[in-house]
Amino acid sequence: MGANGTRFHAVEAGTGPLVLLLHGFPEFWWAWHNLLPGIADAGFRAVAVDMRGYGASDKPPRGYDGYTMAADVTGLIRALGERSAVIVGTGFGGMLGWTAATFHPKMVRRLVVLGAAHPLRLRAALFADPRGQFSASAPTLRFQIPRYEHALTKDDAALVGAFLRRCAGPAWVASPDYPDYERRCREAMQIPQAAFCALEAYRWAFRSVLRLHGYRFVKALQKPLVTPTLQLHGELDKAIMPRTAQGSGRYVLAQYEWRLLEGIGHFPHVEAPEVVLGEVLRWAKS
């Protein structure tokens, strides 16, 4: 499917109002395999997409800035023949959900964010909370190292497995479902160019701090959200600290709810799919 000058691979189930599912790092559309059937059965059109640079989607050498990736999201909504959608984003996909809803409020009917702080909240916490959020972000700060994608894919993408195990809740890592999930994510990151593309988005986020278009991006993100927003966050999330994420509500003018999920880490959609499905459907229907 073509959107914003790029071809995207998407997996679709059901008919009805559009629910667009955005995965995070180091995942691909399979992040939503537990939720797709349930969302479809509830009378929605559920679409899980491989983000730009991931999975079977195009891997252009550039376009990993916040503006382009937010335009990817709205371009996908249009390419699917819709005027608006409920967006559900996790991790990096959640950051894109915040951004798309801020930049294109008419196209995001409702927003559900998992394991992701508002980008400005995260930025503030990196400076204000060195022992907390800054050290939690250490693995992604390493992504700034040139050619780090070779380290990421080395030994059958062992670092992807290490990242999943570090950031997920221990109960899920010990569950029988976990090894298959890790294997799939490691395989997807070894698709040629996927690791480079995945890291480029993080590199832009970091480099843009010192550049004019980064300054403009931050100014644009200061506009409060007018999209009703539900934020679900794992109590044991070691990538985005709960205290970082919780401050995101200040950027939402519309209806806003926060829910902390006990015993859950950075991947609620696979760690507690039934809970997340129930919350997504409640929010989409309300």
C-alpha positions as CSV (number, residue, x, y, z in Angstrom):
1,M,0.0,0.0,0.0
2,G,1.4,3.4,-1.0
3,A,1.3,6.4,1.4
4,N,3.5,9.5,1.7
5,G,5.7,8.4,-1.2
6,T,6.5,5.1,0.5
7,R,5.1,1.5,0.2
8,F,3.9,0.0,3.5
9,H,3.1,-3.6,4.3
10,A,-0.1,-3.9,6.4
11,V,-2.1,-6.7,7.8
12,E,-5.9,-6.1,8.1
13,A,-8.9,-7.7,9.8
14,G,-12.6,-6.8,10.0
15,T,-14.7,-4.0,8.7
16,G,-16.0,-0.8,10.4
17,P,-14.3,2.3,11.8
18,L,-10.5,2.2,11.3
19,V,-8.2,1.3,14.2
20,L,-4.6,1.8,13.1
21,L,-1.9,-0.1,15.1
22,L,1.6,1.3,15.3
23,H,4.4,-1.0,16.7
24,G,7.5,0.1,18.5
25,F,11.2,-0.8,18.5
26,P,12.3,-3.6,17.9
27,E,9.0,-5.0,16.6
28,F,7.0,-5.2,13.4
29,W,3.3,-5.7,12.6
30,W,3.3,-9.0,14.5
31,A,3.3,-6.9,17.7
32,W,-0.5,-6.8,17.3
33,H,-1.2,-10.4,16.4
34,N,-3.0,-11.0,19.7
35,L,-5.2,-7.9,19.3
36,L,-6.1,-7.9,15.6
37,P,-8.9,-10.6,15.8
38,G,-10.5,-9.1,18.9
39,I,-10.6,-5.6,17.5
40,A,-12.1,-7.0,14.2
41,D,-14.7,-9.1,16.1
42,A,-15.8,-6.0,18.0
43,G,-16.9,-4.3,14.7
44,F,-13.8,-2.4,13.8
45,R,-11.3,-2.5,10.8
46,A,-8.0,-3.3,12.5
47,V,-4.9,-2.5,10.5
48,A,-1.4,-3.3,11.8
49,V,1.4,-1.8,9.7
50,D,5.1,-2.3,9.4
51,M,6.4,1.2,10.0
52,R,8.8,2.9,7.5
53,G,12.0,1.0,7.5
54,Y,10.7,-2.1,9.3
55,G,9.5,-5.5,8.3
56,A,8.3,-5.7,4.7
57,S,7.8,-2.0,4.3
58,D,10.1,0.2,2.1
59,K,13.5,1.1,3.6
60,P,14.3,4.5,2.0
61,P,17.6,6.0,3.1
62,R,15.9,9.1,4.6
63,G,12.5,10.2,6.0
64,Y,13.0,9.1,9.6
65,D,12.4,12.6,11.1
66,G,9.3,13.2,13.2
67,Y,7.5,15.3,10.6
68,T,7.8,12.6,7.8
69,M,6.9,9.7,10.1
70,A,3.8,11.6,11.5
71,A,2.8,12.2,7.8
72,D,3.3,8.5,7.2
73,V,0.6,7.8,9.8
74,T,-1.9,10.3,8.3
75,G,-1.0,9.1,4.8
76,L,-1.8,5.6,5.8
77,I,-5.2,6.7,7.1
78,R,-6.0,8.3,3.7
79,A,-4.5,5.4,1.7
80,L,-6.9,3.1,3.6
81,G,-9.8,5.3,2.3
82,E,-10.6,6.9,5.7
83,R,-10.8,10.4,6.9
84,S,-9.9,9.6,10.5
85,A,-8.9,6.7,12.7
86,V,-8.4,5.5,16.3
87,I,-4.6,5.3,16.6
88,V,-3.1,2.8,19.0
89,G,0.7,3.1,19.3
90,T,3.2,1.4,21.5
91,G,6.8,2.5,22.4
92,F,8.1,4.4,19.4
93,G,4.8,4.0,17.7
94,G,3.2,5.7,20.7
95,M,5.5,8.6,20.3
96,L,4.3,8.8,16.7
97,G,0.7,8.6,17.9
98,W,1.3,11.7,20.1
99,T,3.0,13.5,17.2
100,A,0.3,12.7,14.6
101,A,-2.5,13.7,16.9
102,T,-0.8,17.0,17.6
103,F,0.0,17.8,14.0
104,H,-3.2,16.4,12.4
105,P,-5.9,16.6,15.1
106,K,-8.8,16.1,12.6
107,M,-7.5,12.8,11.5
108,V,-7.0,11.1,14.9
109,R,-10.4,10.5,16.4
110,R,-9.0,8.8,19.5
111,L,-5.6,7.9,20.7
112,V,-4.3,5.0,22.9
113,V,-0.7,5.2,23.9
114,L,1.2,2.2,25.4
115,G,4.7,2.5,27.0
116,A,5.4,6.0,25.6
117,A,5.7,9.5,27.1
118,H,4.7,12.6,25.2
119,P,7.9,13.5,23.2
120,L,8.3,16.8,25.1
121,R,7.8,15.1,28.5
122,L,10.4,12.6,27.6
123,R,12.8,15.3,26.5
124,A,12.3,17.2,29.8
125,A,12.8,14.0,31.8
126,L,16.1,13.2,30.1
127,F,17.5,16.4,31.4
128,A,15.7,16.6,34.7
129,D,16.0,13.0,35.9
130,P,19.6,11.8,35.2
131,R,19.4,8.8,37.5
132,G,16.0,7.7,36.3
133,Q,15.0,8.4,32.7
134,F,18.4,9.3,31.4
135,S,19.9,6.0,32.6
136,A,16.8,4.1,31.4
137,S,17.4,5.6,28.0
138,A,21.0,4.5,27.9
139,P,20.4,1.6,25.3
140,T,18.7,4.0,22.9
141,L,21.4,6.7,23.4
142,R,23.9,4.1,22.1
143,F,22.0,4.1,18.8
144,Q,23.8,7.4,18.1
145,I,27.1,5.6,17.6
146,P,27.9,5.5,13.9
147,R,27.3,2.0,12.3
148,Y,25.8,0.7,15.5
149,E,23.3,-1.2,13.3
150,H,26.1,-3.8,12.8
151,A,26.3,-4.3,16.5
152,L,22.5,-4.7,16.6
153,T,22.4,-7.4,14.0
154,K,25.5,-9.3,15.2
155,D,25.1,-12.9,16.5
156,D,21.6,-13.3,15.1
157,A,20.6,-9.9,16.5
158,A,21.4,-10.9,20.1
159,L,21.1,-7.2,21.2
160,V,17.4,-7.2,20.2
161,G,16.8,-10.1,22.5
162,A,18.7,-8.4,25.3
163,F,16.6,-5.2,24.8
164,L,13.4,-7.2,25.0
165,R,14.4,-9.1,28.1
166,R,15.6,-5.9,29.8
167,C,12.5,-3.8,29.1
168,A,9.7,-6.4,29.4
169,G,8.1,-7.6,32.6
170,P,9.8,-10.7,34.1
171,A,6.5,-12.8,34.1
172,W,6.2,-12.5,30.3
173,V,9.9,-13.2,29.7
174,A,9.4,-16.4,31.7
175,S,6.2,-17.4,29.8
176,P,6.1,-20.0,27.0
177,D,5.0,-17.3,24.5
178,Y,8.1,-15.2,24.9
179,P,10.8,-17.2,23.0
180,D,8.8,-17.2,19.8
181,Y,8.2,-13.4,20.1
182,E,11.9,-12.7,20.6
183,R,12.9,-15.0,17.7
184,R,10.5,-13.1,15.3
185,C,11.8,-9.7,16.4
186,R,15.4,-10.8,16.0
187,E,14.6,-12.2,12.5
188,A,12.8,-9.0,11.4
189,M,15.7,-6.8,12.5
190,Q,18.0,-8.8,10.3
191,I,16.1,-7.9,7.1
192,P,18.6,-5.9,5.0
193,Q,18.6,-2.2,6.0
194,A,16.0,-2.7,8.7
195,A,18.4,-2.1,11.6
196,F,19.8,1.1,10.0
197,C,16.3,2.5,9.4
198,A,15.2,1.7,12.9
199,L,18.2,3.5,14.4
200,E,17.8,6.5,12.1
201,A,14.6,7.6,13.7
202,Y,16.3,7.7,17.1
203,R,19.3,9.4,15.6
204,W,17.1,12.1,14.2
205,A,15.4,12.6,17.5
206,F,18.8,13.2,19.2
207,R,20.5,15.2,16.5
208,S,17.5,17.5,15.8
209,V,17.9,19.0,19.3
210,L,20.7,21.1,18.0
211,R,19.1,22.0,14.7
212,L,16.6,24.5,13.5
213,H,14.1,22.0,12.2
214,G,14.3,20.3,15.6
215,Y,13.5,23.6,17.3
216,R,10.5,24.0,15.0
217,F,9.4,20.4,15.7
218,V,9.5,21.1,19.4
219,K,7.5,24.4,18.9
220,A,4.9,22.5,16.9
221,L,4.6,19.8,19.6
222,Q,3.7,22.4,22.2
223,K,0.2,22.7,20.8
224,P,-2.1,20.9,23.2
225,L,-3.9,17.7,22.1
226,V,-7.6,18.0,21.3
227,T,-7.8,14.2,20.8
228,P,-9.3,12.1,23.6
229,T,-6.3,10.1,24.9
230,L,-5.9,7.0,26.9
231,Q,-2.4,6.2,28.3
232,L,-1.6,2.7,29.5
233,H,1.8,2.1,31.1
234,G,3.5,-0.9,32.6
235,E,4.5,-0.4,36.2
236,L,7.8,-2.3,35.5
237,D,8.7,-0.4,32.3
238,K,12.5,0.0,32.2
239,A,12.6,1.9,28.9
240,I,10.2,4.8,29.7
241,M,9.8,5.3,33.5
242,P,6.2,5.4,34.7
243,R,7.0,8.8,36.4
244,T,8.2,10.1,33.0
245,A,5.1,8.9,31.2
246,Q,2.7,10.1,33.8
247,G,3.5,13.8,33.2
248,S,2.2,13.5,29.6
249,G,-1.4,14.4,30.6
250,R,-0.5,18.1,30.8
251,Y,-0.3,18.2,27.0
252,V,-3.9,16.9,26.5
253,L,-6.8,19.4,26.5
254,A,-9.4,16.7,25.6
255,Q,-10.6,13.8,27.8
256,Y,-7.6,12.0,29.2
257,E,-7.1,8.8,31.2
258,W,-4.0,7.3,32.7
259,R,-3.8,3.6,33.8
260,L,-0.8,1.9,35.4
261,L,-0.6,-1.8,34.7
262,E,0.7,-3.9,37.6
263,G,3.5,-6.4,36.9
264,I,3.8,-5.3,33.3
265,G,6.9,-3.9,31.5
266,H,7.4,-2.0,28.3
267,F,5.3,-4.2,26.0
268,P,1.7,-4.3,27.4
269,H,0.2,-5.4,24.1
270,V,2.0,-8.7,24.2
271,E,2.4,-9.0,28.0
272,A,-1.3,-8.4,28.9
273,P,-3.2,-8.5,25.5
274,E,-6.6,-9.2,27.1
275,V,-6.3,-6.1,29.3
276,V,-5.1,-3.9,26.5
277,L,-7.8,-5.2,24.1
278,G,-10.5,-4.4,26.6
279,E,-9.1,-0.9,27.2
280,V,-8.7,-0.2,23.4
281,L,-12.3,-1.3,22.7
282,R,-13.6,0.7,25.6
283,W,-11.8,3.8,24.3
284,A,-12.7,3.3,20.7
285,K,-16.4,2.8,21.4
286,S,-16.8,5.7,23.9
